[in-house]
Amino acid sequence: MTQFPPPPPPASASKKLHPPPPPPTSDFRTAVIKNHWNDPPKKIFHKNADDEDVTLDVQEVSKTLSSKLELCKKAFESGPQKRIADDTSRRIGTLLEELEKKELSNDVVKSLHTLTNALEAKEYTKALEVHTQLMTTQYESHGNWIVGLKRLVDLTEKASD
């Protein structure tokens, strides 16, 4: 003979008096989505404290570039390096004119400030990283002197050895 399991207990009277609330109905057309998976973080829309601290001292950038250019001219007075130094001088001259006339955006001046600080500290890898960033973002508008900037970093490193 087959035994059946015992029947379930009878439903309590309290459940019959207070049925569970129906599931909330939502209409996707009026839904408010918070923190959607594709929303960018809010912090990217605020300025960093570091950005505000950078003083855009164009004179300091010009002075550093000029001094490094003079160092290269003195170090390479003959041979193929002299030709490169002369071409670099011409290209950096264009950059210095644009700096003097304030024709460069603040982002470019900040990058140049970082690059010249790296040159002063003999951190040539960092200077080249800044150059690469300028090359990828500003080449169409400033390609002539950006090439000169790369050469200046290379020549400064060779002249400092």
GUTORFI-420797 format. One line per field, with one value per atom (N, C-alpha, C, O, CB): residue number from 0; residue in one letter; z, y, x. Coordinates in nm, 3 decimals. Glycine has a CB too. Layout:
// GUTORFI-420797
lodo: (NUM	...)
nuti: (A	...)
c3: (Z	...)
c2: (Y	...)
c1: (X	...)
***
This chain:
// GUTORFI-420797
lodo: (0	0	0	0	0	1	1	1	1	1	2	2	2	2	2	3	3	3	3	3	4	4	4	4	4	5	5	5	5	5	6	6	6	6	6	7	7	7	7	7	8	8	8	8	8	9	9	9	9	9	10	10	10	10	10	11	11	11	11	11	12	12	12	12	12	13	13	13	13	13	14	14	14	14	14	15	15	15	15	15	16	16	16	16	16	17	17	17	17	17	18	18	18	18	18	19	19	19	19	19	20	20	20	20	20	21	21	21	21	21	22	22	22	22	22	23	23	23	23	23	24	24	24	24	24	25	25	25	25	25	26	26	26	26	26	27	27	27	27	27	28	28	28	28	28	29	29	29	29	29	30	30	30	30	30	31	31	31	31	31	32	32	32	32	32	33	33	33	33	33	34	34	34	34	34	35	35	35	35	35	36	36	36	36	36	37	37	37	37	37	38	38	38	38	38	39	39	39	39	39	40	40	40	40	40	41	41	41	41	41	42	42	42	42	42	43	43	43	43	43	44	44	44	44	44	45	45	45	45	45	46	46	46	46	46	47	47	47	47	47	48	48	48	48	48	49	49	49	49	49	50	50	50	50	50	51	51	51	51	51	52	52	52	52	52	53	53	53	53	53	54	54	54	54	54	55	55	55	55	55	56	56	56	56	56	57	57	57	57	57	58	58	58	58	58	59	59	59	59	59	60	60	60	60	60	61	61	61	61	61	62	62	62	62	62	63	63	63	63	63	64	64	64	64	64	65	65	65	65	65	66	66	66	66	66	67	67	67	67	67	68	68	68	68	68	69	69	69	69	69	70	70	70	70	70	71	71	71	71	71	72	72	72	72	72	73	73	73	73	73	74	74	74	74	74	75	75	75	75	75	76	76	76	76	76	77	77	77	77	77	78	78	78	78	78	79	79	79	79	79	80	80	80	80	80	81	81	81	81	81	82	82	82	82	82	83	83	83	83	83	84	84	84	84	84	85	85	85	85	85	86	86	86	86	86	87	87	87	87	87	88	88	88	88	88	89	89	89	89	89	90	90	90	90	90	91	91	91	91	91	92	92	92	92	92	93	93	93	93	93	94	94	94	94	94	95	95	95	95	95	96	96	96	96	96	97	97	97	97	97	98	98	98	98	98	99	99	99	99	99	100	100	100	100	100	101	101	101	101	101	102	102	102	102	102	103	103	103	103	103	104	104	104	104	104	105	105	105	105	105	106	106	106	106	106	107	107	107	107	107	108	108	108	108	108	109	109	109	109	109	110	110	110	110	110	111	111	111	111	111	112	112	112	112	112	113	113	113	113	113	114	114	114	114	114	115	115	115	115	115	116	116	116	116	116	117	117	117	117	117	118	118	118	118	118	119	119	119	119	119	120	120	120	120	120	121	121	121	121	121	122	122	122	122	122	123	123	123	123	123	124	124	124	124	124	125	125	125	125	125	126	126	126	126	126	127	127	127	127	127	128	128	128	128	128	129	129	129	129	129	130	130	130	130	130	131	131	131	131	131	132	132	132	132	132	133	133	133	133	133	134	134	134	134	134	135	135	135	135	135	136	136	136	136	136	137	137	137	137	137	138	138	138	138	138	139	139	139	139	139	140	140	140	140	140	141	141	141	141	141	142	142	142	142	142	143	143	143	143	143	144	144	144	144	144	145	145	145	145	145	146	146	146	146	146	147	147	147	147	147	148	148	148	148	148	149	149	149	149	149	150	150	150	150	150	151	151	151	151	151	152	152	152	152	152	153	153	153	153	153	154	154	154	154	154	155	155	155	155	155	156	156	156	156	156	157	157	157	157	157	158	158	158	158	158	159	159	159	159	159	160	160	160	160	160)
nuti: (M	M	M	M	M	T	T	T	T	T	Q	Q	Q	Q	Q	F	F	F	F	F	P	P	P	P	P	P	P	P	P	P	P	P	P	P	P	P	P	P	P	P	P	P	P	P	P	P	P	P	P	P	A	A	A	A	A	S	S	S	S	S	A	A	A	A	A	S	S	S	S	S	K	K	K	K	K	K	K	K	K	K	L	L	L	L	L	H	H	H	H	H	P	P	P	P	P	P	P	P	P	P	P	P	P	P	P	P	P	P	P	P	P	P	P	P	P	P	P	P	P	P	T	T	T	T	T	S	S	S	S	S	D	D	D	D	D	F	F	F	F	F	R	R	R	R	R	T	T	T	T	T	A	A	A	A	A	V	V	V	V	V	I	I	I	I	I	K	K	K	K	K	N	N	N	N	N	H	H	H	H	H	W	W	W	W	W	N	N	N	N	N	D	D	D	D	D	P	P	P	P	P	P	P	P	P	P	K	K	K	K	K	K	K	K	K	K	I	I	I	I	I	F	F	F	F	F	H	H	H	H	H	K	K	K	K	K	N	N	N	N	N	A	A	A	A	A	D	D	D	D	D	D	D	D	D	D	E	E	E	E	E	D	D	D	D	D	V	V	V	V	V	T	T	T	T	T	L	L	L	L	L	D	D	D	D	D	V	V	V	V	V	Q	Q	Q	Q	Q	E	E	E	E	E	V	V	V	V	V	S	S	S	S	S	K	K	K	K	K	T	T	T	T	T	L	L	L	L	L	S	S	S	S	S	S	S	S	S	S	K	K	K	K	K	L	L	L	L	L	E	E	E	E	E	L	L	L	L	L	C	C	C	C	C	K	K	K	K	K	K	K	K	K	K	A	A	A	A	A	F	F	F	F	F	E	E	E	E	E	S	S	S	S	S	G	G	G	G	G	P	P	P	P	P	Q	Q	Q	Q	Q	K	K	K	K	K	R	R	R	R	R	I	I	I	I	I	A	A	A	A	A	D	D	D	D	D	D	D	D	D	D	T	T	T	T	T	S	S	S	S	S	R	R	R	R	R	R	R	R	R	R	I	I	I	I	I	G	G	G	G	G	T	T	T	T	T	L	L	L	L	L	L	L	L	L	L	E	E	E	E	E	E	E	E	E	E	L	L	L	L	L	E	E	E	E	E	K	K	K	K	K	K	K	K	K	K	E	E	E	E	E	L	L	L	L	L	S	S	S	S	S	N	N	N	N	N	D	D	D	D	D	V	V	V	V	V	V	V	V	V	V	K	K	K	K	K	S	S	S	S	S	L	L	L	L	L	H	H	H	H	H	T	T	T	T	T	L	L	L	L	L	T	T	T	T	T	N	N	N	N	N	A	A	A	A	A	L	L	L	L	L	E	E	E	E	E	A	A	A	A	A	K	K	K	K	K	E	E	E	E	E	Y	Y	Y	Y	Y	T	T	T	T	T	K	K	K	K	K	A	A	A	A	A	L	L	L	L	L	E	E	E	E	E	V	V	V	V	V	H	H	H	H	H	T	T	T	T	T	Q	Q	Q	Q	Q	L	L	L	L	L	M	M	M	M	M	T	T	T	T	T	T	T	T	T	T	Q	Q	Q	Q	Q	Y	Y	Y	Y	Y	E	E	E	E	E	S	S	S	S	S	H	H	H	H	H	G	G	G	G	G	N	N	N	N	N	W	W	W	W	W	I	I	I	I	I	V	V	V	V	V	G	G	G	G	G	L	L	L	L	L	K	K	K	K	K	R	R	R	R	R	L	L	L	L	L	V	V	V	V	V	D	D	D	D	D	L	L	L	L	L	T	T	T	T	T	E	E	E	E	E	K	K	K	K	K	A	A	A	A	A	S	S	S	S	S	D	D	D	D	D)
c3: (0.000	0.000	0.000	0.071	0.119	-0.080	-0.094	0.011	0.033	-0.236	0.072	0.170	0.107	0.035	0.296	0.135	0.086	0.198	0.316	0.035	0.161	0.267	0.334	0.274	0.211	0.455	0.526	0.457	0.397	0.673	0.464	0.400	0.469	0.588	0.401	0.395	0.457	0.563	0.560	0.351	0.657	0.762	0.702	0.599	0.872	0.761	0.707	0.714	0.805	0.783	0.618	0.614	0.738	0.781	0.484	0.791	0.913	0.882	0.770	0.982	0.977	0.960	0.937	0.870	1.082	0.993	0.978	0.833	0.787	1.069	0.760	0.620	0.537	0.441	0.565	0.574	0.499	0.524	0.435	0.536	0.644	0.675	0.614	0.574	0.826	0.608	0.555	0.440	0.463	0.666	0.320	0.209	0.179	0.208	0.083	0.122	0.090	-0.012	-0.096	0.034	-0.002	-0.096	-0.238	-0.257	-0.057	-0.334	-0.472	-0.511	-0.453	-0.570	-0.605	-0.646	-0.704	-0.767	-0.750	-0.681	-0.731	-0.884	-0.950	-0.679	-0.936	-1.081	-1.121	-1.058	-1.133	-1.223	-1.269	-1.419	-1.493	-1.235	-1.457	-1.598	-1.644	-1.591	-1.622	-1.740	-1.783	-1.839	-1.842	-1.888	-1.883	-1.940	-1.835	-1.866	-2.017	-1.711	-1.605	-1.503	-1.400	-1.536	-1.531	-1.437	-1.427	-1.526	-1.478	-1.308	-1.283	-1.249	-1.150	-1.167	-1.333	-1.313	-1.244	-1.291	-1.449	-1.134	-1.061	-1.079	-1.069	-0.909	-1.104	-1.120	-1.226	-1.200	-0.988	-1.342	-1.454	-1.482	-1.456	-1.580	-1.533	-1.555	-1.652	-1.650	-1.607	-1.736	-1.838	-1.806	-1.888	-1.972	-1.689	-1.651	-1.610	-1.535	-1.537	-1.658	-1.614	-1.469	-1.422	-1.704	-1.397	-1.257	-1.249	-1.334	-1.189	-1.147	-1.134	-1.111	-1.144	-1.020	-1.055	-1.022	-1.146	-1.135	-0.940	-1.263	-1.381	-1.428	-1.511	-1.492	-1.376	-1.417	-1.326	-1.347	-1.419	-1.226	-1.133	-1.155	-1.187	-0.987	-1.138	-1.153	-1.038	-0.924	-1.159	-1.070	-0.966	-0.894	-0.952	-1.027	-0.769	-0.694	-0.754	-0.751	-0.544	-0.810	-0.871	-0.990	-1.010	-0.915	-1.069	-1.186	-1.148	-1.220	-1.268	-1.037	-0.996	-0.942	-0.948	-0.891	-0.889	-0.829	-0.933	-0.901	-0.737	-1.055	-1.157	-1.202	-1.251	-1.277	-1.184	-1.231	-1.372	-1.401	-1.137	-1.458	-1.598	-1.619	-1.667	-1.691	-1.584	-1.597	-1.733	-1.749	-1.482	-1.829	-1.965	-1.971	-2.047	-2.061	-1.892	-1.891	-1.847	-1.904	-1.799	-1.747	-1.698	-1.805	-1.825	-1.570	-1.875	-1.982	-2.093	-2.140	-2.040	-2.133	-2.238	-2.198	-2.277	-2.271	-2.073	-2.025	-2.025	-2.066	-1.882	-1.980	-1.976	-2.117	-2.144	-1.903	-2.208	-2.346	-2.409	-2.477	-2.430	-2.386	-2.443	-2.387	-2.461	-2.415	-2.257	-2.197	-2.247	-2.272	-2.042	-2.263	-2.316	-2.461	-2.505	-2.302	-2.535	-2.675	-2.685	-2.769	-2.743	-2.599	-2.597	-2.558	-2.615	-2.498	-2.462	-2.422	-2.541	-2.561	-2.308	-2.619	-2.736	-2.844	-2.907	-2.793	-2.867	-2.970	-2.935	-3.022	-2.986	-2.806	-2.763	-2.769	-2.804	-2.621	-2.736	-2.733	-2.874	-2.895	-2.657	-2.970	-3.106	-3.204	-3.275	-3.145	-3.207	-3.294	-3.431	-3.519	-3.230	-3.452	-3.583	-3.606	-3.513	-3.595	-3.731	-3.766	-3.790	-3.794	-3.657	-3.807	-3.838	-3.723	-3.747	-3.872	-3.601	-3.488	-3.492	-3.440	-3.357	-3.554	-3.565	-3.653	-3.621	-3.622	-3.763	-3.851	-3.778	-3.791	-3.975	-3.700	-3.623	-3.518	-3.497	-3.556	-3.453	-3.350	-3.413	-3.353	-3.279	-3.534	-3.601	-3.639	-3.621	-3.726	-3.691	-3.727	-3.601	-3.602	-3.801	-3.494	-3.367	-3.317	-3.267	-3.261	-3.332	-3.289	-3.366	-3.308	-3.310	-3.495	-3.577	-3.533	-3.520	-3.727	-3.510	-3.470	-3.331	-3.309	-3.473	-3.238	-3.102	-3.103	-3.022	-3.005	-3.195	-3.211	-3.240	-3.187	-3.323	-3.324	-3.353	-3.226	-3.201	-3.461	-3.147	-3.021	-2.927	-2.865	-2.954	-2.915	-2.825	-2.868	-2.784	-2.821	-3.001	-3.050	-3.011	-2.967	-3.204	-3.028	-2.992	-2.842	-2.799	-3.037	-2.762	-2.617	-2.583	-2.500	-2.544	-2.647	-2.620	-2.658	-2.588	-2.696	-2.768	-2.815	-2.747	-2.776	-2.967	-2.657	-2.584	-2.680	-2.662	-2.491	-2.782	-2.882	-2.848	-2.922	-3.017	-2.736	-2.699	-2.590	-2.504	-2.651	-2.596	-2.495	-2.361	-2.354	-2.539	-2.254	-2.120	-2.107	-2.039	-2.015	-2.173	-2.166	-2.227	-2.173	-2.238	-2.339	-2.404	-2.316	-2.302	-2.544	-2.256	-2.169	-2.046	-2.001	-2.127	-1.992	-1.877	-1.916	-1.841	-1.824	-2.034	-2.081	-2.100	-2.063	-2.214	-2.158	-2.177	-2.042	-2.027	-2.260	-1.945	-1.811	-1.750	-1.691	-1.719	-1.765	-1.714	-1.786	-1.723	-1.730	-1.918	-1.997	-1.958	-1.941	-2.146	-1.943	-1.907	-1.765	-1.739	-1.918	-1.675	-1.540	-1.546	-1.475	-1.446	-1.632	-1.648	-1.708	-1.667	-1.739	-1.803	-1.861	-1.754	-1.748	-1.978	-1.672	-1.566	-1.468	-1.419	-1.490	-1.440	-1.346	-1.413	-1.348	-1.280	-1.541	-1.621	-1.623	-1.626	-1.566	-1.620	-1.631	-1.777	-1.810	-1.532	-1.862	-2.006	-2.047	-2.144	-2.081	-1.975	-2.006	-1.985	-2.066	-1.920	-1.875	-1.847	-1.952	-1.996	-1.705	-1.991	-2.094	-2.225	-2.293	-2.115	-2.259	-2.382	-2.373	-2.473	-2.414	-2.253	-2.234	-2.260	-2.324	-2.092	-2.208	-2.229	-2.378	-2.434	-2.144	-2.442	-2.585	-2.663	-2.755	-2.634	-2.627	-2.695	-2.679	-2.774	-2.641	-2.561	-2.537	-2.624	-2.682	-2.387	-2.634	-2.722	-2.868	-2.944	-2.703	-2.905	-3.044	-3.084	-3.196	-3.062	-2.993	-3.027	-3.021	-3.087	-2.934	-2.945	-2.931	-3.006	-3.043	-2.787	-3.030	-3.083	-3.215	-3.262	-2.982	-3.275	-3.390	-3.508	-3.576	-3.434	-3.532	-3.648	-3.640	-3.742	-3.661	-3.521	-3.509	-3.476	-3.505	-3.403	-3.415	-3.373	-3.411	-3.343	-3.223	-3.517	-3.555	-3.576	-3.544	-3.679	-3.630	-3.660	-3.535	-3.532	-3.726	-3.433	-3.313	-3.224	-3.139	-3.234	-3.239	-3.159	-3.201	-3.118	-3.175	-3.331	-3.380	-3.320	-3.277	-3.537	-3.317	-3.257	-3.109	-3.057	-3.278	-3.042	-2.899	-2.874	-2.780	-2.841	-2.957	-2.945	-2.966	-2.892	-3.048	-3.068	-3.095	-2.980	-2.945	-3.226	-2.923	-2.810	-2.691	-2.626	-2.768	-2.664	-2.553	-2.582	-2.495	-2.532	-2.705	-2.742	-2.734	-2.678	-2.883	-2.791	-2.791	-2.650	-2.615	-2.879	-2.568	-2.429	-2.353	-2.274	-2.357	-2.378	-2.311	-2.357	-2.274	-2.340	-2.486	-2.536	-2.485	-2.452	-2.687	-2.479	-2.435	-2.285	-2.239	-2.467	-2.210	-2.064	-2.023	-1.911	-1.997	-2.114	-2.080	-2.061	-2.032	-2.186)
c2: (-0.116	0.000	0.125	0.131	-0.002	0.223	0.345	0.447	0.470	0.403	0.504	0.608	0.745	0.771	0.594	0.828	0.966	1.056	1.029	1.015	1.164	1.254	1.320	1.331	1.362	1.362	1.423	1.553	1.620	1.450	1.590	1.714	1.835	1.830	1.723	1.945	2.065	2.120	2.097	2.172	2.193	2.250	2.353	2.413	2.316	2.372	2.469	2.610	2.643	2.461	2.691	2.830	2.902	2.884	2.904	2.984	3.053	3.162	3.213	3.114	3.193	3.293	3.431	3.514	3.295	3.459	3.593	3.620	3.734	3.610	3.518	3.538	3.570	3.646	3.415	3.511	3.538	3.680	3.743	3.439	3.731	3.867	3.973	4.079	3.887	3.943	4.038	3.973	3.917	4.085	3.978	3.916	3.995	4.115	3.909	3.932	4.004	4.114	4.101	3.907	4.223	4.333	4.288	4.205	4.459	4.341	4.303	4.354	4.452	4.358	4.292	4.340	4.480	4.513	4.243	4.564	4.701	4.701	4.628	4.786	4.782	4.794	4.909	5.015	4.815	4.889	4.997	5.014	4.918	4.967	5.134	5.168	5.217	5.316	5.276	5.151	5.187	5.329	5.390	5.088	5.382	5.517	5.624	5.735	5.542	5.593	5.693	5.654	5.719	5.713	5.550	5.502	5.601	5.662	5.365	5.616	5.699	5.604	5.532	5.803	5.606	5.515	5.590	5.695	5.454	5.535	5.595	5.503	5.381	5.615	5.562	5.487	5.379	5.260	5.424	5.422	5.330	5.274	5.341	5.400	5.153	5.088	5.165	5.149	4.947	5.247	5.316	5.464	5.537	5.304	5.508	5.648	5.671	5.591	5.687	5.779	5.809	5.854	5.910	5.918	5.832	5.876	6.028	6.098	5.824	6.077	6.221	6.296	6.414	6.249	6.229	6.299	6.347	6.436	6.209	6.290	6.336	6.473	6.537	6.235	6.517	6.646	6.759	6.875	6.642	6.727	6.827	6.846	6.752	6.788	6.969	6.997	6.934	6.930	7.149	6.887	6.834	6.950	7.056	6.740	6.929	7.032	7.052	7.163	6.994	6.946	6.956	7.051	7.128	6.818	7.047	7.133	7.280	7.364	7.099	7.312	7.450	7.503	7.624	7.466	7.415	7.458	7.492	7.563	7.352	7.443	7.466	7.611	7.658	7.369	7.681	7.818	7.817	7.753	7.909	7.887	7.888	8.001	8.110	7.905	7.973	8.072	8.054	7.973	8.059	8.131	8.121	8.164	8.107	8.207	8.263	8.310	8.199	8.182	8.432	8.123	8.015	7.907	7.856	7.952	7.874	7.775	7.826	7.752	7.744	7.952	8.011	8.013	7.981	8.154	8.051	8.060	7.923	7.910	8.121	7.820	7.684	7.634	7.578	7.588	7.653	7.608	7.679	7.617	7.633	7.809	7.886	7.839	7.824	8.035	7.814	7.771	7.632	7.607	7.769	7.543	7.410	7.417	7.341	7.317	7.509	7.530	7.580	7.534	7.629	7.674	7.726	7.617	7.609	7.845	7.533	7.421	7.330	7.286	7.342	7.302	7.214	7.279	7.212	7.177	7.409	7.479	7.477	7.458	7.624	7.496	7.495	7.354	7.337	7.552	7.255	7.118	7.062	6.980	7.028	7.107	7.053	7.166	7.214	6.981	7.207	7.318	7.270	7.352	7.397	7.140	7.089	6.951	6.886	7.082	6.908	6.774	6.771	6.874	6.677	6.651	6.637	6.683	6.726	6.491	6.675	6.721	6.872	6.922	6.683	6.946	7.091	7.124	7.214	7.156	7.051	7.073	7.048	7.123	6.982	6.941	6.908	7.016	7.057	6.770	7.062	7.166	7.296	7.364	7.192	7.329	7.451	7.440	7.535	7.479	7.325	7.304	7.307	7.364	7.170	7.247	7.248	7.391	7.428	7.162	7.470	7.610	7.686	7.764	7.678	7.662	7.728	7.687	7.771	7.695	7.558	7.508	7.557	7.597	7.354	7.556	7.603	7.754	7.806	7.566	7.824	7.968	7.996	8.091	8.026	7.912	7.924	7.903	7.977	7.822	7.804	7.777	7.896	7.938	7.649	7.951	8.065	8.186	8.258	8.103	8.208	8.318	8.296	8.389	8.332	8.173	8.143	8.158	8.203	8.000	8.121	8.139	8.288	8.330	8.074	8.367	8.510	8.579	8.670	8.574	8.536	8.597	8.536	8.574	8.581	8.440	8.371	8.307	8.318	8.470	8.240	8.173	8.027	7.959	8.181	7.979	7.838	7.821	7.908	7.780	7.710	7.682	7.653	7.622	7.563	7.662	7.635	7.491	7.465	7.662	7.397	7.257	7.238	7.163	7.168	7.305	7.294	7.357	7.302	7.362	7.472	7.539	7.453	7.445	7.679	7.389	7.299	7.184	7.147	7.243	7.128	7.018	7.065	6.995	6.960	7.183	7.238	7.264	7.243	7.368	7.310	7.335	7.204	7.200	7.399	7.098	6.966	6.917	6.862	6.864	6.937	6.892	6.966	6.905	6.911	7.098	7.174	7.140	7.138	7.326	7.114	7.071	6.937	6.915	7.061	6.848	6.718	6.736	6.668	6.625	6.828	6.854	6.908	6.868	6.956	6.999	7.056	6.948	6.950	7.168	6.853	6.746	6.629	6.529	6.696	6.641	6.537	6.408	6.298	6.509	6.423	6.309	6.301	6.342	6.323	6.250	6.253	6.159	6.187	6.214	6.051	5.960	6.030	6.017	5.832	6.103	6.177	6.286	6.309	6.239	6.353	6.458	6.398	6.458	6.527	6.280	6.215	6.169	6.169	6.096	6.131	6.094	6.215	6.203	6.038	6.331	6.453	6.488	6.528	6.571	6.473	6.500	6.409	6.454	6.480	6.281	6.186	6.227	6.218	6.045	6.271	6.317	6.439	6.447	6.351	6.532	6.648	6.605	6.657	6.750	6.512	6.465	6.403	6.424	6.363	6.328	6.260	6.353	6.327	6.144	6.461	6.548	6.681	6.739	6.576	6.730	6.865	6.872	6.981	6.950	6.757	6.758	6.837	6.907	6.616	6.828	6.897	7.048	7.113	6.864	7.103	7.248	7.296	7.411	7.297	7.211	7.255	7.157	7.149	7.276	7.083	6.977	7.024	6.952	6.912	7.145	7.195	7.203	7.150	7.332	7.269	7.283	7.160	7.143	7.404	7.073	6.950	6.859	6.791	6.876	6.857	6.782	6.841	6.768	6.783	6.972	7.040	7.009	6.998	7.189	6.996	6.966	6.828	6.810	6.972	6.733	6.596	6.601	6.539	6.499	6.674	6.685	6.755	6.718	6.760	6.856	6.928	6.833	6.838	7.049	6.749	6.653	6.558	6.533	6.573	6.506	6.413	6.480	6.424	6.357	6.600	6.671	6.711	6.704	6.796	6.752	6.788	6.668	6.679	6.845	6.552	6.430	6.397	6.360	6.311	6.411	6.383	6.485	6.449	6.380	6.611	6.717	6.707	6.750	6.855	6.650	6.640	6.524	6.522	6.625	6.428	6.311	6.344	6.256	6.206)
c1: (0.082	0.000	0.088	0.189	-0.094	0.049	0.128	0.083	-0.035	0.114	0.183	0.152	0.169	0.266	0.242	0.076	0.084	0.134	0.111	-0.055	0.203	0.247	0.127	0.020	0.344	0.146	0.034	-0.007	0.077	0.072	-0.131	-0.176	-0.116	-0.085	-0.329	-0.100	-0.042	-0.135	-0.256	-0.014	-0.077	-0.161	-0.258	-0.226	-0.074	-0.369	-0.465	-0.408	-0.332	-0.598	-0.447	-0.398	-0.449	-0.562	-0.446	-0.362	-0.401	-0.502	-0.509	-0.278	-0.576	-0.682	-0.625	-0.687	-0.774	-0.503	-0.446	-0.406	-0.417	-0.323	-0.361	-0.323	-0.445	-0.438	-0.251	-0.558	-0.680	-0.728	-0.785	-0.789	-0.705	-0.749	-0.657	-0.703	-0.755	-0.527	-0.428	-0.352	-0.245	-0.329	-0.403	-0.331	-0.203	-0.197	-0.421	-0.103	0.022	-0.006	-0.095	0.131	0.070	0.046	0.081	0.170	0.131	0.012	0.043	0.181	0.228	-0.064	0.247	0.380	0.367	0.267	0.445	0.471	0.462	0.459	0.533	0.581	0.374	0.368	0.457	0.457	0.221	0.532	0.619	0.599	0.577	0.769	0.608	0.594	0.730	0.780	0.481	0.790	0.924	0.931	1.038	0.973	0.817	0.819	0.835	0.879	0.692	0.802	0.815	0.920	0.934	0.681	0.994	1.095	1.209	1.249	1.147	1.260	1.378	1.492	1.488	1.353	1.593	1.705	1.818	1.863	1.753	1.860	1.972	2.092	2.080	1.938	2.207	2.331	2.319	2.339	2.372	2.288	2.280	2.418	2.518	2.223	2.426	2.555	2.644	2.766	2.534	2.585	2.663	2.685	2.740	2.594	2.643	2.663	2.807	2.863	2.567	2.868	3.005	3.004	2.904	3.069	3.111	3.116	3.109	3.164	3.245	3.043	3.022	3.153	3.163	2.925	3.252	3.376	3.451	3.536	3.465	3.424	3.496	3.448	3.513	3.483	3.334	3.281	3.327	3.290	3.131	3.406	3.456	3.605	3.677	3.427	3.650	3.793	3.870	3.823	3.819	3.986	4.075	4.141	4.164	4.182	4.172	4.244	4.383	4.437	4.255	4.440	4.573	4.572	4.666	4.623	4.464	4.456	4.453	4.507	4.333	4.391	4.380	4.512	4.537	4.272	4.596	4.721	4.828	4.923	4.773	4.813	4.914	4.908	4.805	4.895	5.017	5.021	5.076	5.177	5.108	5.009	5.049	5.150	5.116	4.924	5.273	5.379	5.446	5.537	5.482	5.399	5.449	5.595	5.673	5.364	5.633	5.772	5.867	5.975	5.788	5.826	5.912	5.930	6.040	5.852	5.821	5.829	5.921	6.008	5.687	5.904	5.988	6.135	6.223	5.941	6.159	6.297	6.364	6.479	6.301	6.292	6.349	6.376	6.483	6.254	6.279	6.299	6.419	6.500	6.172	6.430	6.542	6.675	6.773	6.523	6.680	6.807	6.848	6.966	6.797	6.752	6.783	6.827	6.913	6.662	6.767	6.805	6.949	7.026	6.709	6.984	7.122	7.222	7.330	7.133	7.185	7.270	7.298	7.411	7.204	7.194	7.209	7.294	7.377	7.071	7.275	7.355	7.503	7.588	7.306	7.534	7.674	7.733	7.850	7.686	7.653	7.703	7.725	7.815	7.605	7.645	7.654	7.684	7.596	7.523	7.812	7.853	7.897	7.922	7.964	7.908	7.949	7.888	7.839	8.103	7.894	7.846	7.696	7.629	7.882	7.646	7.503	7.413	7.300	7.472	7.462	7.382	7.359	7.259	7.450	7.454	7.438	7.318	7.239	7.566	7.304	7.189	7.058	6.961	7.199	7.056	6.936	6.910	6.796	6.949	7.017	7.002	6.950	6.867	7.137	6.998	6.951	6.803	6.726	7.036	6.764	6.624	6.536	6.426	6.606	6.584	6.511	6.495	6.389	6.584	6.600	6.595	6.487	6.412	6.732	6.479	6.378	6.237	6.148	6.399	6.218	6.086	6.046	5.932	6.085	6.140	6.111	6.087	6.011	6.227	6.153	6.127	5.980	5.923	6.214	5.920	5.777	5.695	5.599	5.735	5.732	5.662	5.675	5.577	5.719	5.795	5.816	5.733	5.680	5.965	5.721	5.637	5.491	5.423	5.649	5.442	5.303	5.281	5.174	5.266	5.381	5.369	5.362	5.281	5.489	5.447	5.452	5.321	5.276	5.568	5.261	5.136	5.013	4.900	5.124	5.036	4.928	4.828	4.706	4.856	4.880	4.797	4.769	4.698	4.862	4.825	4.810	4.704	4.687	4.944	4.633	4.530	4.596	4.715	4.441	4.517	4.569	4.617	4.717	4.462	4.549	4.591	4.730	4.812	4.490	4.755	4.886	4.993	5.102	4.884	4.962	5.060	5.088	5.202	5.008	4.985	5.006	5.098	5.188	4.870	5.075	5.160	5.304	5.398	5.105	5.320	5.455	5.521	5.642	5.449	5.444	5.497	5.547	5.655	5.388	5.469	5.509	5.634	5.725	5.394	5.639	5.752	5.880	5.985	5.724	5.870	5.991	6.038	6.158	5.964	5.944	5.985	6.057	6.155	5.862	6.009	6.075	6.215	6.309	5.990	6.229	6.362	6.458	6.574	6.351	6.407	6.491	6.537	6.650	6.414	6.448	6.479	6.552	6.583	6.352	6.579	6.645	6.564	6.619	6.786	6.432	6.340	6.295	6.183	6.217	6.381	6.357	6.243	6.172	6.484	6.225	6.114	5.981	5.889	6.122	5.970	5.847	5.825	5.712	5.852	5.932	5.922	5.872	5.789	6.059	5.921	5.876	5.731	5.659	5.966	5.687	5.546	5.456	5.352	5.522	5.496	5.418	5.420	5.318	5.475	5.536	5.546	5.451	5.383	5.691	5.448	5.359	5.214	5.135	5.381	5.178	5.041	5.009	4.901	5.020	5.102	5.084	5.076	4.994	5.199	5.158	5.162	5.028	4.981	5.275	4.969	4.843	4.722	4.621	4.821	4.730	4.613	4.624	4.522	4.589	4.745	4.762	4.840	4.870	4.832	4.871	4.961	4.905	4.980	4.989	4.776	4.718	4.736	4.759	4.571	4.726	4.738	4.879	4.913	4.643	4.962	5.096	5.206	5.308	5.099	5.186	5.280	5.422	5.517	5.233	5.440	5.574	5.661	5.771	5.565	5.611	5.695	5.690	5.779	5.653	5.590	5.587	5.703	5.763	5.451	5.733	5.850	5.977	6.067	5.857	5.985	6.101	6.114	6.225	6.091	6.001	6.002	6.063	6.141	5.860	6.027	6.085	6.235	6.311	6.019	6.276	6.420	6.492	6.604	6.444	6.427	6.488	6.509	6.613	6.401	6.411	6.425	6.542	6.624	6.293	6.547	6.655	6.792	6.887	6.632	6.803	6.932	6.973	7.091	6.925	6.877	6.910	6.963	7.056	6.786	6.903	6.950	7.092	7.176	6.855	7.121	7.256	7.356	7.469	7.258	7.316	7.408	7.436	7.542	7.349	7.345	7.362	7.451	7.503	7.227	7.470	7.552	7.697	7.778	7.540)
***
